[in-house]
């Protein structure tokens, strides 16, 4: 059965445990037994979770799924499970998880699980009251957030996880029936078929030891938790007070880790705050609370405070909700043995913190002089090293010392004792769930940090505002652990923080999912450097093409328009799948506001208005239509095109054709690139993209039969170009200023001028002058070294522009130089940030796998191999190979109709030998350089017709 269809006879209900549906986190175990009299010839399983689940059949882990969409609905995953079923009792077991916080990467959803199994095309099992469930109490509540993209870190007590709960033989007699059970036919929440290829679930073993050694706590840290008090009093503002004695006055560095809004005072002086929302006069107290759980503004943990000689009063005020973690305070310059917390300014007083609340005072109004003795509810809190509120923050107080000569062979057990750690490595970054089998003593504690970088012999537990640590408590017998939530991972650090004897880890690996693309593309040339660039691009796409085109498995895990535009184009050539791009284009159309504004990220609960991203949606749609000829998709999305340009027409400056001051006029942020440029007033680069979007929109409307509307958009594009040339063109410099703000900007950046050509606001006769003014013929390719862009994202626009202007060999040289320099520095997937001329020792890489770096996989096919669509759909293609320093190319080019095979070689005498094959009727229009065409020999298969150049 096709994987993107729902059951013909759709049955079942959304089920969950009612008590847990209101919790900030909810983990539930589900089981359903069923009998089969004979082995089935087909068994089709569909499932959807609000918002995440792991599925097991007869003890075998099948898949995990998270597939939210921009509307009130859930995508449905499909699996063929006939090979796992047998006669007699069979079991479906599911771990369901939901989190109720705003995330960049998906939408909040009400808790729920739906599942249906058809055997031999007849419904046999579906979610209803006959299922059994139990709250997964093994997963600890009140955990810190992993990041603003994800849910919470995990702490699992394996002693409390029912052993063998996924197996057929397990007895669930004491489990309950679901007390939340709503038929899908009655729910407003839709089930949507997931339009993707079949998936394969496998595991990738860790294959080497990156570092190993010992660790110890060297720095002073303390934590405070309001968990019990908040459970009693409810959400609101709480305070924690303690006293620290200093032998002399000094300035002290500190780090404060917490997910929630706070204010920190020392000796009545405000030292640091996060996410505090001002209360306006006349506003309801109940409406003014600051968003917690990292749903508001987050600041870096570092700060400085002044201790005076003698006693120092430290007061932390926090805005909290049930389920909040608390806070961890760390002093990097203070030895952990020299500081003591006292509840009173007296060395003989009780240790720890005095905590109090709920306060009536709003967080924005608290002051350091607030007297906690006047509060009604008070408790004492004494931090315990063995039970930190945030293991990742606590581990930042530890030093890790790698030892020379540490060895571990893949496939062998790894043994750790108290105070030891080890870091295991994969070949490249993957997106998945780390897992292993572990044995030790009852109650042993193992921390697991996962990430993509190892620095100075350790993987940072907390880095770049991201928490990297999960924790497991061991049972007395050997158990298997697998992380619930997938994440970007290349390294896994295992920390034996509290171990009685030894802990043994076997089969460490990462469970991953991969789409099964039927007709993937391929690329091979005589240039091994370009072959390597293609392979790393493919590897990067494998990690970032998930339920959506996520920007990175190591960062936001979010689908952004600009990133997805590049990733989808690269994946056309690499994977041969066009349905995922169509799905993403439609998702952004579903997320579009009624005004026509299009969010830059979806599905997401976080508001991103980046107008240049919205403009690129039309560029993406136009290219997708050229590759697929999908007129049905175009017809569905044309109303969104009209609405988007209606929105931009309403936010243009009064009486002008151009966009300006969008931060105030439309609450928008002009991105364009990570680099610095003048974004005040009327931004040239933004209006260049606006001009390009208008021309793309006109093309789409023309193809949709709306010639009059298309002409209007072209006219608007012309007005934008004329106005921007008047405002920003500097004839003396032969460059565009970054913009206009009470006069032309003084800066004339590379970004602005590339976009001026790319977007079409520059005059045709000025193209060459502009490019010559900002670029060199060879490395480092830019005239101003400070203008070297330190990321692969904007390289897409540089290459697209250069190839379009006929500077093809220059563009290929630039591509080879930039991406190969990443390879030389050890890249196995493409980095988010990279500057080829930066000192490698000072380079800091926070994200080693980012999807927007995959554009070479598109250019190597469309420009070097020389195959690109000539008309909407891929029934007619241009053949324009870049013959030169690369002597031969062999490629398979997937299309919506089949595959094109192209192979060409330039012989010693300069003759070009070409073979073009296709497994569907294909017309080819050769566009060869004059010196090449005279001696070229082109062999074609029966399905291929050669036309004269247009």
Secondary structure, DSSP 8 states (H G I E B T S, - for coil): --TT---SS---EEEE-GGGTTSSEEEEEEEEEEEESS--S-EEEEEEEESEEEEEETTEEEEEE--B-SSSEEEEEEEE-GGG--SEEEEEEEEEEEE-S--SSS-----EEEEEEEETTEEEEESSTTSEEEE-TTB-SS--BS-SSS-B--EEEGGGS-TTTTSTT---TTSB--SEEEETTT-SSEEEE--S--EEEEEEE--EEEEEEEEEE-EEEEEE--HHHHHHH-SEEEEEEEEEEESS-EEEEEEEE-SS-EEEEETTEEEEEES-----TT--GGG-----TTSS----SEEEEEE-SEEEEEEEEEEE-TT---EEEEEEEEETTS---BSSSSTTS-BSEEEEEEESS-GGG--TT--GGG-S-EEEE---GGG-S-HHHHHTTEEEEE-TT----TTS-EEEETTEEEEEEEEEEEEEEEEEEEE--TT-EEEEEEES--BTTB--SEETTEE-EEEEE--SS-EEEE-SS-EEEEEEEEEEEE-SSEEEEEEEEEEEEEE--TT--EEEES-HHHHHHHHHHHHHHHHHBSSSB-S-TTTT---BHHHHHHHHHHHHHHH---HHHHHHHHHHHHH--TTS---SBSS-SS----HHHHHHHHHHHHHHHHHH--HHHHHHHHHHHHHHHHHHHHHS-TT-SS---HHHHSS----S-SS----SSEEHHHHHHHHHHHHHHHHHHHHTT-HHHHHHHHHHHHHHHHHHHHHHEETTTTEE-SEESSSB-S---HHHHHHHHHHT-S-GGGHHHHHHHHB-SSTT-BSSGGG--SSSTTHHHHHHHHHHTT-HHHHHHHHHHHHHHHHHTT-SS--S---TTS-TTT---S-S--GGG-THHHHIIIIII-EEESSSSSSEEEE----SS--EEEEEEEETTEEEEEEEEE-TTS-EEEEEEESS-EEEEE---HHHHTT-EEEE-TTEEEE---
